[in-house]
Amino acid sequence: MSDGIMSKAATMEIPISSNGDTGSLPEDDGLEQDLQQVMVSGPNLNETSIVSGGYGGTAEGIIPTSTMKGCLVQPHAARGASSVCPSAAAARRMADPDQAAGSGLHQAHPSPAGGGEEIVRGIAVEKFDIVKKWGINTYKCTKQLISERFGRGSRTVDLELETQIELLRETKRKYESVLQLARALTSHFYSLVQTQHALGDAFADLSQKSPELQEEFGYNAETQKLLCKNGETLLGAVNFFVSSINTLVNKTMEDTLMTVKQYETARLEYDAYRTDLEELSMGPRDAGTLSRLDAAQSHFQSHKDKYEKLRADVAIKLKFLEENKVKVMHKQLLLFHNAISAYFAGNQQQLEQTLRQFNIKLKPPGAEKPSWLEEQ
């Protein structure tokens, strides 16, 4: 009875559709033969097929394994999915990309990571070009510097400007020495004022505890206090002198010397590219040499413009520095002379007048110390 049922099922026509409707698709002879073979002899493991859509999937979703090398078997197929081998027509539809696209299959799109890689590659190339240009420039400048040191290369010299630059360096060294000595004087004089202050306090204390020498200790205490007050006034003038010299040396002169260093670097680059252009000009004239000659001419012109601009900047800064130096030093030297003379002459009024003349304000004693209310 079982054999009769299987024989009857093998002769039945079973049309398959995507939604289970048995009558909406045309008959497929190849598919009917495959179903008959499965119903009669069972599934053949050598010609197994994969159902991609599962239960209720489309006919186009069946991937024939007979067209592949080897067979692939789903160990856990969805319930209701049939492991059937498709017909040749279904295999052709799967092999044709245009037909597969028309049947609703989606193709993979290119990853957007390619744009990020292009950006990274562009940044790397730009950095490489910067390092390459820096290396070429360093090589040319080093070669030029060595040639100048050994007397083999020519050097561009502006005698007037070079003389002014050397004079500025020498002036800066001398002013640094004056600044160092003025700071030493301030430090020693500050110690002297502190000693006079302590000595005046000691005399005042002894005048109260020694009745027989009260008058003598009192005179000396008053003298030391007066000297201490005048010393603090003189310290204010000397500190102002030191501050002004420090600004002139370490800011104004240093700024000009920084521009001089830039000028000297530009001069070295200018001579290096000038020498390179001269060597190329004396060589043979072929197609490759002409292109290199044009590039060398362009580089030489750009460095020449930079060199001339910095040379003009240095000349202007040296001029203004000289004018500023004369104005500042005239004022500071007059202040220093008047203050020192008034202090050692014991002329307190002239000393205070000197500070008012140069708008120097002294901090009252103990001004930097907070009051006992602020300490609470």
C-alpha positions as a Markdown table, in Angstrom:
| # | Residue | x | y | z |
|---|---|---|---|---|
| 1 | Met | 0.0 | 0.0 | 0.0 |
| 2 | Ser | 2.9 | 2.3 | 0.8 |
| 3 | Asp | 4.4 | 1.6 | -2.7 |
| 4 | Gly | 1.2 | 2.5 | -4.3 |
| 5 | Ile | 1.0 | 5.8 | -2.5 |
| 6 | Met | 4.6 | 6.7 | -3.4 |
| 7 | Ser | 4.0 | 5.8 | -7.1 |
| 8 | Lys | 0.9 | 7.9 | -7.1 |
| 9 | Ala | 2.7 | 10.9 | -5.5 |
| 10 | Ala | 5.5 | 10.5 | -8.1 |
| 11 | Thr | 3.0 | 11.1 | -10.9 |
| 12 | Met | 1.4 | 14.2 | -9.4 |
| 13 | Glu | 2.1 | 17.7 | -10.6 |
| 14 | Ile | 3.0 | 20.0 | -7.8 |
| 15 | Pro | 3.4 | 23.7 | -8.9 |
| 16 | Ile | 5.3 | 25.9 | -6.3 |
| 17 | Ser | 4.8 | 29.6 | -5.8 |
| 18 | Ser | 6.3 | 32.2 | -3.4 |
| 19 | Asn | 3.1 | 32.5 | -1.3 |
| 20 | Gly | 1.9 | 28.9 | -1.3 |
| 21 | Asp | -0.6 | 29.3 | -4.1 |
| 22 | Thr | -0.6 | 26.2 | -6.4 |
| 23 | Gly | -1.7 | 27.6 | -9.7 |
| 24 | Ser | -0.2 | 31.0 | -10.2 |
| 25 | Leu | 3.1 | 29.8 | -11.7 |
| 26 | Pro | 3.7 | 28.0 | -15.0 |
| 27 | Glu | 4.8 | 24.4 | -14.9 |
| 28 | Asp | 8.4 | 23.6 | -15.0 |
| 29 | Asp | 9.3 | 20.2 | -16.4 |
| 30 | Gly | 12.8 | 20.1 | -14.8 |
| 31 | Leu | 11.4 | 20.9 | -11.4 |
| 32 | Glu | 8.7 | 18.2 | -11.8 |
| 33 | Gln | 11.3 | 15.6 | -12.6 |
| 34 | Asp | 13.4 | 16.6 | -9.6 |
| 35 | Leu | 10.4 | 16.3 | -7.3 |
| 36 | Gln | 9.6 | 12.9 | -8.7 |
| 37 | Gln | 13.1 | 11.7 | -8.1 |
| 38 | Val | 13.0 | 12.9 | -4.4 |
| 39 | Met | 9.6 | 11.3 | -3.8 |
| 40 | Val | 10.6 | 8.0 | -5.2 |
| 41 | Ser | 14.3 | 7.5 | -4.2 |
| 42 | Gly | 14.6 | 10.0 | -1.4 |
| 43 | Pro | 17.2 | 12.9 | -1.3 |
| 44 | Asn | 20.5 | 12.3 | -2.9 |
| 45 | Leu | 23.3 | 13.6 | -0.7 |
| 46 | Asn | 25.6 | 14.1 | -3.7 |
| 47 | Glu | 23.1 | 16.5 | -5.3 |
| 48 | Thr | 21.8 | 18.4 | -2.3 |
| 49 | Ser | 20.5 | 22.0 | -2.8 |
| 50 | Ile | 20.3 | 24.9 | -0.4 |
| 51 | Val | 17.0 | 26.8 | 0.2 |
| 52 | Ser | 18.0 | 30.4 | 1.0 |
| 53 | Gly | 14.5 | 31.7 | 1.7 |
| 54 | Gly | 13.3 | 29.0 | 4.1 |
| 55 | Tyr | 9.7 | 28.2 | 4.3 |
| 56 | Gly | 7.6 | 30.1 | 1.8 |
| 57 | Gly | 10.7 | 31.4 | 0.0 |
| 58 | Thr | 10.7 | 32.4 | -3.7 |
| 59 | Ala | 11.6 | 30.1 | -6.5 |
| 60 | Glu | 14.5 | 32.3 | -7.4 |
| 61 | Gly | 16.0 | 31.9 | -3.9 |
| 62 | Ile | 16.9 | 28.3 | -4.5 |
| 63 | Ile | 20.7 | 27.9 | -5.1 |
| 64 | Pro | 21.6 | 24.9 | -7.1 |
| 65 | Thr | 24.5 | 23.0 | -5.7 |
| 66 | Ser | 24.8 | 20.8 | -8.8 |
| 67 | Thr | 26.6 | 23.8 | -10.5 |
| 68 | Met | 29.2 | 24.0 | -7.7 |
| 69 | Lys | 32.2 | 21.9 | -6.9 |
| 70 | Gly | 31.1 | 19.7 | -4.0 |
| 71 | Cys | 27.8 | 19.8 | -2.1 |
| 72 | Leu | 26.7 | 21.8 | 0.9 |
| 73 | Val | 24.2 | 20.4 | 3.3 |
| 74 | Gln | 22.4 | 22.5 | 5.9 |
| 75 | Pro | 22.6 | 20.5 | 9.2 |
| 76 | His | 19.6 | 22.3 | 10.7 |
| 77 | Ala | 17.2 | 23.3 | 8.0 |
| 78 | Ala | 14.1 | 25.4 | 8.8 |
| 79 | Arg | 11.0 | 23.5 | 9.4 |
| 80 | Gly | 9.0 | 23.1 | 6.2 |
| 81 | Ala | 11.9 | 23.9 | 3.9 |
| 82 | Ser | 12.5 | 21.3 | 1.2 |
| 83 | Ser | 16.0 | 20.2 | 0.2 |
| 84 | Val | 15.4 | 20.0 | -3.6 |
| 85 | Cys | 17.7 | 20.4 | -6.6 |
| 86 | Pro | 16.5 | 23.2 | -8.8 |
| 87 | Ser | 16.1 | 23.0 | -12.5 |
| 88 | Ala | 18.5 | 24.2 | -15.1 |
| 89 | Ala | 16.3 | 27.3 | -15.8 |
| 90 | Ala | 16.6 | 28.3 | -12.1 |
| 91 | Ala | 20.3 | 27.9 | -12.2 |
| 92 | Arg | 20.6 | 30.1 | -15.3 |
| 93 | Arg | 18.5 | 32.8 | -13.5 |
| 94 | Met | 20.9 | 32.7 | -10.6 |
| 95 | Ala | 24.0 | 32.9 | -12.8 |
| 96 | Asp | 22.7 | 36.0 | -14.7 |
| 97 | Pro | 23.3 | 39.2 | -12.6 |
| 98 | Asp | 20.8 | 41.3 | -14.5 |
| 99 | Gln | 18.1 | 38.7 | -14.1 |
| 100 | Ala | 19.0 | 38.3 | -10.4 |
| 101 | Ala | 18.7 | 42.0 | -9.9 |
| 102 | Gly | 15.3 | 42.0 | -11.5 |
| 103 | Ser | 14.1 | 39.2 | -9.3 |
| 104 | Gly | 14.8 | 41.2 | -6.1 |
| 105 | Leu | 18.4 | 40.0 | -5.1 |
| 106 | His | 20.6 | 42.7 | -3.6 |
| 107 | Gln | 24.2 | 43.2 | -4.6 |
| 108 | Ala | 26.9 | 44.3 | -2.2 |
| 109 | His | 27.9 | 48.0 | -2.4 |
| 110 | Pro | 31.5 | 49.2 | -2.1 |
| 111 | Ser | 32.6 | 50.1 | 1.4 |
| 112 | Pro | 33.0 | 53.9 | 2.1 |
| 113 | Ala | 36.3 | 53.3 | 3.9 |
| 114 | Gly | 38.1 | 54.0 | 0.6 |
| 115 | Gly | 37.5 | 57.8 | 1.0 |
| 116 | Gly | 39.2 | 57.7 | 4.5 |
| 117 | Glu | 42.1 | 55.8 | 3.1 |
| 118 | Glu | 42.6 | 58.4 | 0.3 |
| 119 | Ile | 42.6 | 61.3 | 2.9 |
| 120 | Val | 45.2 | 59.5 | 5.1 |
| 121 | Arg | 47.3 | 58.8 | 2.0 |
| 122 | Gly | 47.1 | 62.4 | 0.9 |
| 123 | Ile | 48.2 | 63.6 | 4.4 |
| 124 | Ala | 51.1 | 61.2 | 4.4 |
| 125 | Val | 52.2 | 62.3 | 0.9 |
| 126 | Glu | 52.1 | 66.0 | 2.0 |
| 127 | Lys | 54.2 | 65.3 | 5.1 |
| 128 | Phe | 56.7 | 63.4 | 3.0 |
| 129 | Asp | 57.0 | 66.3 | 0.6 |
| 130 | Ile | 57.6 | 68.7 | 3.5 |
| 131 | Val | 60.3 | 66.4 | 4.9 |
| 132 | Lys | 61.8 | 66.0 | 1.5 |
| 133 | Lys | 62.0 | 69.8 | 0.9 |
| 134 | Trp | 63.5 | 70.3 | 4.4 |
| 135 | Gly | 66.1 | 67.6 | 3.7 |
| 136 | Ile | 67.2 | 69.1 | 0.4 |
| 137 | Asn | 67.4 | 72.6 | 1.9 |
| 138 | Thr | 69.4 | 71.4 | 4.9 |
| 139 | Tyr | 71.8 | 69.6 | 2.6 |
| 140 | Lys | 72.4 | 72.6 | 0.4 |
| 141 | Cys | 72.9 | 75.0 | 3.4 |
| 142 | Thr | 75.2 | 72.5 | 5.1 |
| 143 | Lys | 77.3 | 72.2 | 1.9 |
| 144 | Gln | 77.4 | 76.0 | 1.5 |
| 145 | Leu | 78.4 | 76.5 | 5.2 |
| 146 | Ile | 81.3 | 73.9 | 4.9 |
| 147 | Ser | 82.5 | 75.5 | 1.7 |
| 148 | Glu | 82.6 | 78.9 | 3.4 |
| 149 | Arg | 84.5 | 77.6 | 6.4 |
| 150 | Phe | 87.1 | 76.0 | 4.2 |
| 151 | Gly | 87.4 | 78.9 | 1.9 |
| 152 | Arg | 86.0 | 77.1 | -1.2 |
| 153 | Gly | 82.7 | 78.9 | -1.6 |
| 154 | Ser | 81.7 | 82.5 | -2.1 |
| 155 | Arg | 79.8 | 84.4 | 0.5 |
| 156 | Thr | 77.5 | 87.5 | 0.1 |
| 157 | Val | 78.7 | 90.3 | 2.4 |
| 158 | Asp | 77.1 | 93.6 | 3.3 |
| 159 | Leu | 80.1 | 95.4 | 5.0 |
| 160 | Glu | 78.1 | 98.2 | 6.5 |
| 161 | Leu | 75.4 | 96.0 | 7.9 |
| 162 | Glu | 77.8 | 93.4 | 9.1 |
| 163 | Thr | 79.7 | 96.1 | 11.0 |
| 164 | Gln | 76.5 | 97.3 | 12.7 |
| 165 | Ile | 75.6 | 93.8 | 13.7 |
| 166 | Glu | 79.0 | 93.1 | 15.2 |
| 167 | Leu | 78.8 | 96.4 | 17.1 |
| 168 | Leu | 75.4 | 95.5 | 18.4 |
| 169 | Arg | 76.7 | 92.1 | 19.7 |
| 170 | Glu | 79.6 | 93.8 | 21.4 |
| 171 | Thr | 77.4 | 96.5 | 23.0 |
| 172 | Lys | 75.0 | 93.8 | 24.3 |
| 173 | Arg | 77.9 | 91.9 | 26.0 |
| 174 | Lys | 79.1 | 95.2 | 27.7 |
| 175 | Tyr | 75.6 | 96.1 | 28.8 |
| 176 | Glu | 75.1 | 92.6 | 30.2 |
| 177 | Ser | 78.3 | 93.1 | 32.3 |
| 178 | Val | 76.9 | 96.5 | 33.6 |
| 179 | Leu | 73.6 | 94.8 | 34.4 |
| 180 | Gln | 75.3 | 92.0 | 36.3 |
| 181 | Leu | 77.4 | 94.6 | 38.4 |
| 182 | Ala | 74.3 | 96.7 | 39.0 |
| 183 | Arg | 72.5 | 93.7 | 40.4 |
| 184 | Ala | 75.4 | 92.8 | 42.6 |
| 185 | Leu | 75.4 | 96.4 | 43.9 |
| 186 | Thr | 71.7 | 96.2 | 44.6 |
| 187 | Ser | 72.2 | 92.9 | 46.5 |
| 188 | His | 75.1 | 94.2 | 48.6 |
| 189 | Phe | 73.4 | 97.5 | 49.3 |
| 190 | Tyr | 70.2 | 95.8 | 50.4 |
| 191 | Ser | 72.2 | 93.8 | 52.9 |
| 192 | Leu | 73.8 | 97.1 | 54.1 |
| 193 | Val | 70.4 | 98.7 | 54.6 |
| 194 | Gln | 69.2 | 95.6 | 56.6 |
| 195 | Thr | 72.3 | 95.7 | 58.7 |
| 196 | Gln | 71.8 | 99.5 | 59.4 |
| 197 | His | 68.2 | 98.8 | 60.3 |
| 198 | Ala | 69.1 | 96.1 | 62.8 |
| 199 | Leu | 71.9 | 98.2 | 64.2 |
| 200 | Gly | 69.6 | 101.2 | 64.8 |
| 201 | Asp | 67.1 | 98.9 | 66.6 |
| 202 | Ala | 70.0 | 97.7 | 68.8 |
| 203 | Phe | 71.1 | 101.2 | 69.7 |
| 204 | Ala | 67.6 | 102.2 | 70.5 |
| 205 | Asp | 67.1 | 99.3 | 72.8 |
| 206 | Leu | 70.4 | 100.0 | 74.6 |
| 207 | Ser | 69.5 | 103.7 | 75.1 |
| 208 | Gln | 66.6 | 102.6 | 77.1 |
| 209 | Lys | 68.5 | 100.1 | 79.2 |
| 210 | Ser | 71.6 | 102.1 | 79.8 |
| 211 | Pro | 70.8 | 105.4 | 81.5 |
| 212 | Glu | 74.4 | 106.6 | 81.7 |
| 213 | Leu | 74.7 | 106.2 | 77.8 |
| 214 | Gln | 71.2 | 106.9 | 76.8 |
| 215 | Glu | 72.0 | 110.1 | 74.9 |
| 216 | Glu | 74.9 | 108.6 | 72.9 |
| 217 | Phe | 73.0 | 105.5 | 72.0 |
| 218 | Gly | 70.1 | 107.6 | 71.0 |
| 219 | Tyr | 72.2 | 109.8 | 68.6 |
| 220 | Asn | 73.5 | 106.7 | 66.9 |
| 221 | Ala | 70.1 | 105.1 | 66.7 |
| 222 | Glu | 68.7 | 108.1 | 64.9 |
| 223 | Thr | 71.6 | 108.3 | 62.5 |
| 224 | Gln | 71.3 | 104.6 | 61.5 |
| 225 | Lys | 67.5 | 105.0 | 61.0 |
| 226 | Leu | 68.1 | 108.1 | 58.8 |
| 227 | Leu | 70.8 | 106.2 | 56.8 |
| 228 | Cys | 68.4 | 103.2 | 56.5 |
| 229 | Lys | 65.6 | 105.5 | 55.2 |
| 230 | Asn | 67.9 | 107.1 | 52.6 |
| 231 | Gly | 69.2 | 103.7 | 51.7 |
| 232 | Glu | 65.7 | 102.4 | 50.9 |
| 233 | Thr | 65.2 | 105.5 | 48.7 |
| 234 | Leu | 68.5 | 104.8 | 46.9 |
| 235 | Leu | 67.5 | 101.1 | 46.5 |
| 236 | Gly | 64.3 | 102.3 | 44.8 |
| 237 | Ala | 66.4 | 104.3 | 42.3 |
| 238 | Val | 68.9 | 101.5 | 41.7 |
| 239 | Asn | 66.2 | 98.9 | 41.2 |
| 240 | Phe | 64.5 | 101.2 | 38.6 |
| 241 | Phe | 67.9 | 101.5 | 36.8 |
| 242 | Val | 68.4 | 97.7 | 36.8 |
| 243 | Ser | 64.9 | 97.1 | 35.5 |
| 244 | Ser | 65.4 | 99.5 | 32.6 |
| 245 | Ile | 68.8 | 98.1 | 31.7 |
| 246 | Asn | 67.3 | 94.5 | 31.8 |
| 247 | Thr | 64.5 | 95.5 | 29.5 |
| 248 | Leu | 66.9 | 97.1 | 27.0 |
| 249 | Val | 69.3 | 94.2 | 27.0 |
| 250 | Asn | 67.1 | 91.1 | 27.2 |
| 251 | Lys | 64.1 | 92.3 | 25.3 |
| 252 | Thr | 64.9 | 95.1 | 22.9 |
| 253 | Met | 68.4 | 94.0 | 21.9 |
| 254 | Glu | 67.4 | 90.4 | 21.9 |
| 255 | Asp | 64.5 | 91.0 | 19.6 |
| 256 | Thr | 66.8 | 92.7 | 17.1 |
| 257 | Leu | 69.3 | 89.9 | 17.3 |
| 258 | Met | 66.6 | 87.3 | 16.6 |
| 259 | Thr | 65.9 | 89.2 | 13.4 |
| 260 | Val | 69.6 | 89.2 | 12.7 |
| 261 | Lys | 69.7 | 85.4 | 13.1 |
| 262 | Gln | 66.8 | 85.1 | 10.6 |
| 263 | Tyr | 68.7 | 87.4 | 8.2 |
| 264 | Glu | 71.9 | 85.2 | 8.5 |
| 265 | Thr | 69.9 | 82.1 | 7.8 |
| 266 | Ala | 68.3 | 83.7 | 4.8 |
| 267 | Arg | 71.7 | 84.8 | 3.6 |
| 268 | Leu | 73.1 | 81.3 | 3.8 |
| 269 | Glu | 70.1 | 79.8 | 1.9 |
| 270 | Tyr | 70.4 | 82.5 | -0.7 |
| 271 | Asp | 74.1 | 81.7 | -1.3 |
| 272 | Ala | 73.4 | 78.0 | -1.3 |
| 273 | Tyr | 70.8 | 78.3 | -4.0 |
| 274 | Arg | 72.9 | 80.8 | -5.9 |
| 275 | Thr | 75.8 | 78.4 | -6.0 |
| 276 | Asp | 73.4 | 75.6 | -7.1 |
| 277 | Leu | 72.1 | 77.8 | -9.9 |
| 278 | Glu | 75.6 | 78.7 | -11.0 |
| 279 | Glu | 76.7 | 75.0 | -11.2 |
| 280 | Leu | 73.7 | 74.1 | -13.3 |
| 281 | Ser | 74.2 | 77.0 | -15.6 |
| 282 | Met | 77.8 | 75.8 | -16.4 |
| 283 | Gly | 76.6 | 72.3 | -17.1 |
| 284 | Pro | 75.3 | 70.8 | -20.4 |
| 285 | Arg | 72.0 | 72.0 | -21.8 |
| 286 | Asp | 69.7 | 69.1 | -22.4 |
| 287 | Ala | 65.9 | 68.6 | -21.7 |
| 288 | Gly | 66.4 | 67.3 | -18.1 |
| 289 | Thr | 69.0 | 70.0 | -17.3 |
| 290 | Leu | 66.7 | 72.8 | -18.6 |
| 291 | Ser | 63.8 | 71.7 | -16.3 |
| 292 | Arg | 66.2 | 71.5 | -13.3 |
| 293 | Leu | 67.6 | 74.9 | -14.3 |
| 294 | Asp | 64.1 | 76.5 | -14.3 |
| 295 | Ala | 63.3 | 75.0 | -10.9 |
| 296 | Ala | 66.7 | 76.2 | -9.5 |
| 297 | Gln | 66.0 | 79.7 | -10.9 |
| 298 | Ser | 62.6 | 79.8 | -9.2 |
| 299 | His | 64.1 | 78.7 | -5.9 |
| 300 | Phe | 66.9 | 81.2 | -6.2 |
| 301 | Gln | 64.5 | 84.1 | -6.8 |
| 302 | Ser | 62.3 | 83.2 | -3.8 |
| 303 | His | 65.3 | 83.0 | -1.5 |
| 304 | Lys | 66.7 | 86.2 | -2.9 |
| 305 | Asp | 63.5 | 88.1 | -2.2 |
| 306 | Lys | 63.4 | 86.7 | 1.4 |
| 307 | Tyr | 67.1 | 87.7 | 1.9 |
| 308 | Glu | 66.5 | 91.3 | 0.7 |
| 309 | Lys | 63.4 | 91.7 | 2.8 |
| 310 | Leu | 65.2 | 90.5 | 6.0 |
| 311 | Arg | 68.2 | 92.7 | 5.2 |
| 312 | Ala | 65.9 | 95.7 | 5.1 |
| 313 | Asp | 64.2 | 94.7 | 8.3 |
| 314 | Val | 67.5 | 94.4 | 10.1 |
| 315 | Ala | 68.7 | 97.8 | 8.9 |
| 316 | Ile | 65.5 | 99.4 | 10.2 |
| 317 | Lys | 65.6 | 97.6 | 13.6 |
| 318 | Leu | 69.2 | 98.6 | 14.1 |
| 319 | Lys | 68.4 | 102.2 | 13.5 |
| 320 | Phe | 65.5 | 102.3 | 15.9 |
| 321 | Leu | 67.4 | 100.3 | 18.5 |
| 322 | Glu | 70.2 | 102.9 | 18.4 |
| 323 | Glu | 67.8 | 105.8 | 18.9 |
| 324 | Asn | 66.0 | 104.0 | 21.7 |
| 325 | Lys | 69.2 | 103.0 | 23.4 |
| 326 | Val | 70.4 | 106.6 | 23.5 |
| 327 | Lys | 67.1 | 107.9 | 24.9 |
| 328 | Val | 66.9 | 105.2 | 27.6 |
| 329 | Met | 70.5 | 105.3 | 28.7 |
| 330 | His | 70.5 | 109.1 | 28.9 |
| 331 | Lys | 67.6 | 109.0 | 31.4 |
| 332 | Gln | 68.9 | 106.1 | 33.4 |
| 333 | Leu | 72.5 | 107.3 | 33.7 |
| 334 | Leu | 71.2 | 110.7 | 34.9 |
| 335 | Leu | 69.0 | 109.0 | 37.5 |
| 336 | Phe | 71.8 | 106.8 | 38.8 |
| 337 | His | 74.3 | 109.7 | 39.1 |
| 338 | Asn | 71.9 | 112.0 | 40.9 |
| 339 | Ala | 70.7 | 109.4 | 43.3 |
| 340 | Ile | 74.2 | 108.1 | 44.2 |
| 341 | Ser | 75.5 | 111.7 | 44.7 |
| 342 | Ala | 72.6 | 112.7 | 46.9 |
| 343 | Tyr | 72.8 | 109.6 | 49.1 |
| 344 | Phe | 76.5 | 109.9 | 49.8 |
| 345 | Ala | 76.2 | 113.6 | 50.3 |
| 346 | Gly | 73.6 | 113.1 | 52.9 |
| 347 | Asn | 71.1 | 115.3 | 51.0 |
| 348 | Gln | 67.8 | 113.6 | 51.7 |
| 349 | Gln | 65.7 | 116.3 | 50.0 |
| 350 | Gln | 67.7 | 116.0 | 46.7 |
| 351 | Leu | 67.4 | 112.3 | 46.8 |
| 352 | Glu | 63.7 | 112.4 | 47.2 |
| 353 | Gln | 63.5 | 115.1 | 44.5 |
| 354 | Thr | 65.4 | 112.8 | 42.1 |
| 355 | Leu | 62.9 | 110.0 | 42.6 |
| 356 | Arg | 60.0 | 112.4 | 42.0 |
| 357 | Gln | 61.7 | 113.7 | 38.9 |
| 358 | Phe | 61.8 | 110.2 | 37.3 |
| 359 | Asn | 58.3 | 109.3 | 38.6 |
| 360 | Ile | 59.7 | 106.5 | 40.9 |
| 361 | Lys | 57.3 | 105.5 | 43.7 |
| 362 | Leu | 58.6 | 103.7 | 46.7 |
| 363 | Lys | 56.6 | 101.0 | 48.5 |
| 364 | Pro | 56.2 | 101.9 | 52.2 |
| 365 | Pro | 57.9 | 99.5 | 54.6 |
| 366 | Gly | 55.8 | 96.5 | 55.3 |
| 367 | Ala | 53.4 | 97.1 | 52.4 |
| 368 | Glu | 54.0 | 93.6 | 51.0 |
| 369 | Lys | 53.1 | 92.0 | 54.4 |
| 370 | Pro | 49.4 | 91.3 | 54.9 |
| 371 | Ser | 47.7 | 92.7 | 58.0 |
| 372 | Trp | 46.7 | 90.5 | 60.9 |
| 373 | Leu | 43.1 | 90.7 | 59.7 |
| 374 | Glu | 44.0 | 89.3 | 56.3 |
| 375 | Glu | 46.0 | 86.5 | 57.9 |
| 376 | Gln | 43.0 | 85.3 | 59.9 |
